[in-house]
Amino acid sequence: MSTARSTTLRVPTELRDEIARLADVMDTTMQEVVAEAVRVLGRDKWWSSVHEALDDLDEQEVGGYQAEAKTLEAASPDGLDGA
C-alpha cells in the first residue's frame, strides 16, 4: 500500500471522463494525466512570464541581455563553439 498522501478532487463528470480517456490512450493512470497536465501548465505559465519580462525590456536592457547571453554562450562548459 502506498504511503503517499492523497485527497479527493471534485470535477465535472465530463472532465473526469476526458481524464480517463487520456489515461487510456496514454496507457497510464488518471493521477498521472492530472500530474502531467499540472506540470505542463506550470511550465507554460513560467515561459509566459519569461516572454512577458523580455517584452517589457527597453532597447538598452535588450542589448545588455544579448551581451550577457553571448558571454554565457562563449563560456559553455561543453567545449562547443556553437558553430
N, CA, C and O of each residue as an XYZ file, in Angstrom:
332
protein
N       0.836     -1.184      0.000
C       0.000      0.000      0.000
C       0.878      1.243      0.000
O       1.882      1.296      0.710
N       0.509      2.236     -0.787
C       1.275      3.466     -0.904
C       1.155      4.313      0.364
O       0.090      4.400      0.975
N       2.262      4.926      0.737
C       2.246      5.809      1.898
C       2.071      7.267      1.493
O       2.033      8.148      2.352
N       1.964      7.532      0.185
C       1.759      8.899     -0.291
C       0.380      9.383      0.128
O      -0.603      8.646      0.064
N       0.329     10.628      0.555
C      -0.950     11.211      0.947
C      -1.748     11.544     -0.296
O      -1.177     11.854     -1.342
N      -3.051     11.481     -0.189
C      -3.903     11.821     -1.318
C      -5.159     12.527     -0.807
O      -5.433     12.576      0.392
N      -5.893     13.059     -1.748
C      -7.137     13.738     -1.427
C      -8.101     13.525     -2.578
O      -7.725     13.011     -3.632
N      -9.326     13.917     -2.371
C     -10.342     13.811     -3.414
C     -10.526     15.178     -4.044
O     -10.595     16.186     -3.342
N     -10.604     15.214     -5.359
C     -10.827     16.441     -6.101
C     -12.120     16.280     -6.875
O     -12.266     15.348     -7.666
N     -13.049     17.176     -6.651
C     -14.327     17.097     -7.355
C     -14.206     17.837     -8.682
O     -13.834     19.010     -8.723
N     -14.524     17.136     -9.761
C     -14.505     17.723    -11.102
C     -15.801     17.331    -11.801
O     -16.432     16.340    -11.432
N     -16.198     18.097    -12.802
C     -17.379     17.715    -13.574
C     -17.178     16.341    -14.215
O     -16.056     15.964    -14.553
N     -18.252     15.612    -14.374
C     -18.205     14.269    -14.939
C     -17.535     14.259    -16.311
O     -16.783     13.341    -16.637
N     -17.813     15.280    -17.106
C     -17.228     15.338    -18.448
C     -15.702     15.442    -18.371
O     -14.995     14.830    -19.171
N     -15.205     16.207    -17.421
C     -13.757     16.332    -17.258
C     -13.161     15.019    -16.766
O     -12.106     14.599    -17.242
N     -13.823     14.375    -15.827
C     -13.367     13.075    -15.331
C     -13.294     12.068    -16.477
O     -12.347     11.287    -16.568
N     -14.294     12.091    -17.342
C     -14.313     11.173    -18.484
C     -13.166     11.469    -19.458
O     -12.574     10.547    -20.020
N     -12.854     12.751    -19.656
C     -11.754     13.121    -20.549
C     -10.415     12.699    -19.948
O      -9.533     12.231    -20.668
N     -10.259     12.861    -18.645
C      -9.037     12.413    -17.976
C      -8.893     10.899    -18.124
O      -7.805     10.398    -18.407
N      -9.993     10.179    -17.931
C      -9.967      8.719    -18.074
C      -9.623      8.313    -19.502
O      -8.861      7.371    -19.716
N     -10.188      9.029    -20.487
C      -9.907      8.727    -21.897
C      -8.419      8.942    -22.193
O      -7.781      8.113    -22.841
N      -7.878     10.060    -21.713
C      -6.456     10.338    -21.924
C      -5.582      9.288    -21.240
O      -4.580      8.849    -21.805
N      -5.951      8.891    -20.047
C      -5.193      7.866    -19.323
C      -5.174      6.568    -20.129
O      -4.148      5.893    -20.220
N      -6.311      6.237    -20.703
C      -6.393      5.014    -21.502
C      -5.508      5.118    -22.746
O      -4.753      4.197    -23.057
N      -5.604      6.231    -23.447
C      -4.815      6.447    -24.661
C      -3.322      6.437    -24.343
O      -2.522      5.904    -25.112
N      -2.952      7.029    -23.208
C      -1.548      7.140    -22.826
C      -1.055      5.921    -22.044
O       0.117      5.842    -21.674
N      -1.956      4.979    -21.799
C      -1.638      3.770    -21.036
C      -1.007      4.129    -19.685
O       0.063      3.643    -19.320
N      -1.718      5.000    -18.963
C      -1.239      5.434    -17.657
C      -2.449      5.631    -16.742
O      -3.569      5.260    -17.093
N      -2.216      6.202    -15.598
C      -3.301      6.406    -14.633
C      -3.897      7.802    -14.790
O      -3.280      8.699    -15.365
N      -5.095      7.961    -14.273
C      -5.719      9.277    -14.261
C      -4.890     10.243    -13.421
O      -4.765     11.420    -13.758
N      -4.333      9.747    -12.341
C      -3.500     10.585    -11.483
C      -2.302     11.122    -12.263
O      -1.957     12.296    -12.128
N      -1.672     10.291    -13.066
C      -0.515     10.735    -13.844
C      -0.931     11.726    -14.929
O      -0.180     12.654    -15.230
N      -2.099     11.548    -15.515
C      -2.585     12.515    -16.511
C      -2.749     13.882    -15.866
O      -2.322     14.892    -16.425
N      -3.362     13.916    -14.698
C      -3.560     15.188    -13.996
C      -2.211     15.787    -13.594
O      -1.997     16.988    -13.757
N      -1.304     14.965    -13.072
C       0.020     15.451    -12.671
C       0.760     16.046    -13.863
O       1.378     17.104    -13.743
N       0.704     15.377    -15.010
C       1.379     15.871    -16.214
C       0.743     17.176    -16.680
O       1.447     18.096    -17.095
N      -0.570     17.260    -16.616
C      -1.257     18.492    -17.019
C      -0.827     19.664    -16.136
O      -0.621     20.772    -16.631
N      -0.693     19.425    -14.853
C      -0.256     20.477    -13.929
C       1.190     20.869    -14.219
O       1.523     22.054    -14.199
N       2.052     19.890    -14.489
C       3.453     20.196    -14.833
C       3.532     21.044    -16.098
O       4.269     22.029    -16.146
N       2.779     20.662    -17.111
C       2.794     21.391    -18.387
C       2.256     22.803    -18.194
O       2.833     23.764    -18.702
N       1.165     22.932    -17.470
C       0.596     24.255    -17.220
C       1.587     25.134    -16.461
O       1.755     26.308    -16.789
N       2.240     24.572    -15.452
C       3.236     25.326    -14.701
C       4.391     25.772    -15.576
O       4.840     26.914    -15.486
N       4.876     24.867    -16.428
C       5.967     25.207    -17.346
C       5.529     26.297    -18.330
O       6.270     27.247    -18.583
N       4.328     26.154    -18.876
C       3.830     27.144    -19.834
C       3.658     28.509    -19.185
O       3.974     29.532    -19.793
N       3.159     28.530    -17.957
C       2.994     29.796    -17.238
C       4.360     30.427    -16.984
O       4.511     31.641    -17.116
N       5.358     29.616    -16.619
C       6.698     30.138    -16.377
C       7.249     30.761    -17.648
O       7.753     31.883    -17.621
N       7.158     30.036    -18.772
C       7.667     30.570    -20.034
C       6.907     31.826    -20.447
O       7.497     32.752    -21.005
N       5.629     31.863    -20.182
C       4.841     33.051    -20.494
C       5.359     34.252    -19.704
O       5.455     35.357    -20.239
N       5.692     34.035    -18.436
C       6.220     35.140    -17.624
C       7.597     35.573    -18.130
O       7.924     36.759    -18.090
N       8.400     34.631    -18.601
C       9.706     34.979    -19.174
C       9.514     35.830    -20.421
O      10.182     36.850    -20.586
N       8.608     35.417    -21.295
C       8.359     36.168    -22.527
C       7.831     37.566    -22.216
O       8.233     38.539    -22.854
N       6.935     37.666    -21.242
C       6.410     38.977    -20.855
C       7.527     39.867    -20.323
O       7.592     41.050    -20.655
N       8.408     39.299    -19.497
C       9.519     40.082    -18.953
C      10.441     40.558    -20.074
O      10.897     41.701    -20.060
N      10.712     39.693    -21.035
C      11.570     40.080    -22.157
C      10.899     41.136    -23.023
O      11.561     42.044    -23.526
N       9.585     41.019    -23.197
C       8.851     42.007    -23.993
C       8.867     43.381    -23.335
O       8.752     44.399    -24.018
N       9.009     43.416    -22.019
C       8.999     44.679    -21.285
C      10.369     45.370    -21.245
O      10.479     46.491    -20.748
N      11.408     44.712    -21.763
C      12.742     45.304    -21.746
C      12.825     46.468    -22.728
O      12.264     46.415    -23.823
N      13.533     47.517    -22.318
C      13.773     48.601    -23.262
C      14.995     48.246    -24.120
O      15.620     47.205    -23.913
N      15.328     49.103    -25.069
C      16.393     48.803    -26.027
C      17.744     48.568    -25.338
O      18.487     47.666    -25.723
N      18.057     49.364    -24.337
C      19.325     49.212    -23.617
C      19.355     47.895    -22.854
O      20.380     47.214    -22.832
N      18.247     47.533    -22.234
C      18.180     46.274    -21.491
C      18.304     45.080    -22.429
O      18.931     44.081    -22.079
N      17.712     45.176    -23.617
C      17.822     44.103    -24.606
C      19.282     43.927    -25.005
O      19.764     42.799    -25.112
N      19.988     45.029    -25.224
C      21.405     44.953    -25.573
C      22.217     44.292    -24.473
O      23.096     43.476    -24.748
N      21.923     44.645    -23.226
C      22.615     44.025    -22.093
C      22.323     42.546    -21.992
O      23.217     41.747    -21.716
N      21.056     42.173    -22.218
C      20.658     40.767    -22.192
C      21.392     39.983    -23.271
O      21.909     38.895    -23.016
N      21.436     40.545    -24.481
C      22.102     39.856    -25.589
C      23.600     39.715    -25.336
O      24.191     38.683    -25.651
N      24.213     40.750    -24.770
C      25.644     40.673    -24.467
C      25.911     39.616    -23.405
O      26.871     38.852    -23.513
N      25.077     39.569    -22.394
C      25.248     38.562    -21.341
C      25.048     37.157    -21.899
O      25.797     36.240    -21.562
N      24.040     36.989    -22.750
C      23.794     35.679    -23.358
C      24.981     35.239    -24.204
O      25.360     34.068    -24.194
N      25.560     36.175    -24.929
C      26.720     35.856    -25.769
C      27.908     35.443    -24.895
O      28.629     34.503    -25.230
N      28.107     36.141    -23.783
C      29.194     35.808    -22.856
C      28.986     34.416    -22.275
O      29.921     33.620    -22.202
N      27.768     34.131    -21.867
C      27.470     32.809    -21.300
C      27.635     31.710    -22.333
O      28.127     30.625    -22.023
N      27.226     31.992    -23.559
C      27.368     31.011    -24.635
C      28.841     30.704    -24.901
O      29.208     29.553    -25.133
N      29.680     31.737    -24.866
C      31.114     31.559    -25.103
C      31.769     30.771    -23.972
O      32.783     30.105    -24.177
N      31.194     30.849    -22.798
C      31.765     30.158    -21.623
C      31.166     28.765    -21.429
O      31.344     28.156    -20.374
N      30.467     28.265    -22.427
C      29.813     26.979    -22.320
C      30.808     25.880    -21.943
O      31.843     25.740    -22.594
N      30.513     25.106    -20.912
C      31.444     24.070    -20.461
C      31.546     22.865    -21.381
O      32.405     22.008    -21.175
N      30.686     22.781    -22.394
C      30.724     21.595    -23.261
C      31.833     21.670    -24.306
O      32.090     20.697    -25.014
N      32.493     22.835    -24.401
C      33.594     22.967    -25.336
C      33.161     23.197    -26.778
O      34.007     23.271    -27.668
N      31.866     23.311    -27.022
C      31.376     23.556    -28.373
C      31.313     25.051    -28.616
O      30.937     25.811    -27.724
N      31.671     25.468    -29.787
C      31.715     26.896    -30.082
C      30.389     27.410    -30.641
O      30.288     28.591    -30.974
N      29.394     26.572    -30.750
C      28.097     26.997    -31.260
C      28.028     27.049    -32.772
O      26.991     27.415    -33.324
N      29.098     26.692    -33.452
C      29.117     26.745    -34.916
C      28.570     25.462    -35.502
O      28.506     25.319    -36.723
